[in-house]
Amino acid sequence: MYQLSWFKEAVTEYQKLDGSQKLQIKKGIARITERGMQAGKPLVKKKYDLSMCREIKMRRLGLRIVFKQNNQAIQIIDIVCVGKRSDEAVYEQAAKLLGLLS
């Protein structure tokens, strides 16, 4: 079982979601807690180098969870961001939070 560490921005975005959206995010988080970096799929986007990240999509609600292995400990997964899938905004936010954009 993996421990989770949330970026503060991910917590803020999660708190903005409605009840049904939070329920789906909780299911995705449970998968990450259980499977670690085996959950979701690799995140390879041409516009942003997020190759160190993975994502879980909630297609029905249009949500994504972007997460990565914590640099300090193998058993800790960082939840980088939670957000809507529209216009790749969640990827841009993840790139900013990871220091890949200025």
C-alpha positions as CSV (number, residue, x, y, z in Angstrom):
1,M,0.0,0.0,0.0
2,Y,1.3,3.4,-1.0
3,Q,1.1,6.7,0.9
4,L,-0.1,9.8,-0.8
5,S,1.3,13.3,-0.7
6,W,-0.9,16.0,-2.3
7,F,0.4,19.2,-3.9
8,K,-1.6,22.1,-2.2
9,E,-3.0,23.1,-5.5
10,A,-4.4,19.6,-6.1
11,V,-6.1,19.8,-2.7
12,T,-7.6,23.2,-3.6
13,E,-8.9,21.8,-7.0
14,Y,-10.3,18.7,-5.3
15,Q,-12.2,20.9,-2.8
16,K,-13.9,22.8,-5.7
17,L,-15.4,19.6,-7.1
18,D,-19.0,18.6,-6.5
19,G,-20.0,15.4,-4.6
20,S,-20.2,13.0,-7.6
21,Q,-16.9,14.3,-9.0
22,K,-15.2,13.8,-5.6
23,L,-16.5,10.2,-5.4
24,Q,-14.9,9.4,-8.8
25,I,-11.6,11.0,-7.7
26,K,-11.7,9.0,-4.5
27,K,-12.0,5.8,-6.6
28,G,-9.0,6.8,-8.6
29,I,-7.0,7.7,-5.5
30,A,-7.8,4.3,-4.1
31,R,-6.3,2.7,-7.2
32,I,-3.2,4.8,-6.8
33,T,-2.9,3.9,-3.1
34,E,-3.2,0.2,-4.0
35,R,-1.1,0.0,-7.2
36,G,1.2,3.0,-6.9
37,M,2.9,3.8,-10.2
38,Q,1.2,0.8,-11.9
39,A,-2.1,2.7,-11.7
40,G,-3.2,4.7,-14.7
41,K,-1.2,5.1,-17.8
42,P,2.1,6.9,-18.6
43,L,1.6,10.5,-19.4
44,V,3.4,11.4,-22.6
45,K,2.4,14.7,-24.1
46,K,4.3,16.5,-26.9
47,K,3.7,20.0,-25.6
48,Y,4.9,19.3,-22.0
49,D,7.5,16.8,-20.8
50,L,5.5,15.0,-18.1
51,S,7.1,11.7,-18.8
52,M,7.8,11.2,-15.0
53,C,4.0,11.3,-14.4
54,R,1.0,9.0,-14.9
55,E,-2.7,9.8,-15.2
56,I,-6.0,8.3,-14.4
57,K,-8.9,9.6,-16.5
58,M,-12.5,9.7,-15.4
59,R,-13.9,10.1,-18.9
60,R,-17.6,10.2,-17.9
61,L,-17.0,13.3,-15.8
62,G,-14.2,14.7,-17.8
63,L,-11.6,14.6,-14.9
64,R,-8.0,13.6,-14.6
65,I,-5.6,12.9,-11.8
66,V,-1.9,13.5,-12.6
67,F,0.5,11.8,-10.2
68,K,4.2,10.9,-9.9
69,Q,6.6,9.0,-7.7
70,N,7.9,11.0,-4.8
71,N,11.6,11.8,-5.2
72,Q,12.2,11.2,-1.4
73,A,10.6,7.8,-0.9
74,I,9.6,4.9,-3.1
75,Q,6.4,4.2,-1.2
76,I,5.0,7.7,-1.5
77,I,3.1,9.0,-4.6
78,D,2.6,12.7,-5.2
79,I,-0.8,13.8,-6.4
80,V,0.2,16.7,-8.6
81,C,-3.1,17.9,-9.8
82,V,-6.8,17.1,-10.2
83,G,-8.8,18.8,-12.9
84,K,-11.0,18.9,-15.9
85,R,-9.7,17.5,-19.1
86,S,-10.6,20.5,-21.2
87,D,-8.0,22.1,-23.5
88,E,-5.1,20.3,-21.8
89,A,-5.3,22.8,-18.9
90,V,-4.6,20.1,-16.4
91,Y,-1.3,19.3,-18.2
92,E,-0.2,22.9,-18.2
93,Q,-1.0,23.2,-14.5
94,A,1.0,20.0,-13.8
95,A,4.0,21.3,-15.8
96,K,3.9,24.6,-13.9
97,L,3.7,22.9,-10.5
98,L,6.7,20.6,-11.4
99,G,8.7,23.6,-12.5
100,L,8.8,22.7,-16.2
101,L,7.3,26.1,-17.2
102,S,8.1,29.6,-16.0
